[in-house]
């Protein structure tokens, strides 16, 4: 009797832990869909396709004629999801038009031994110019 009682307790703990993990997965998916929808959907599709590919590989009869299309379709979805996620990362990480303009301006302002990077204002830029000429800066 003691063995069944302990088994029931361990099973109850495992069910509670699985429910908690499932709740965390749902919350993470909801937050991911709000913050990064393309990356989240690509990761979700790749994960589900990976699960399907594993199910097809281990639990499906390999001699059936629809084994190969189902398995290779799952692998194709995984590869497509990886490509979509990489493209989404590239889009998100590339500099914006304003940042590219600022980099061009910073490169154009680079002179001699002093390099000016994005001055706070025109007064600060003028102060840097006056100190380089040997005059005292007055801010």
Secondary structure, DSSP 8 states (H G I E B T S, - for coil): -HHHHHHHHHHHHHHHHHHHHHHHHHHHHHHHHHH-HHHHHHHHHHHHHHHHHHHHHHHS-TTSTTHHHHHHHHHHHHHHHHHHHHHHHHHHHS--HHHHHHHHHHHHH-BTTB---S-SSHHHHHHHHHHHTT-----
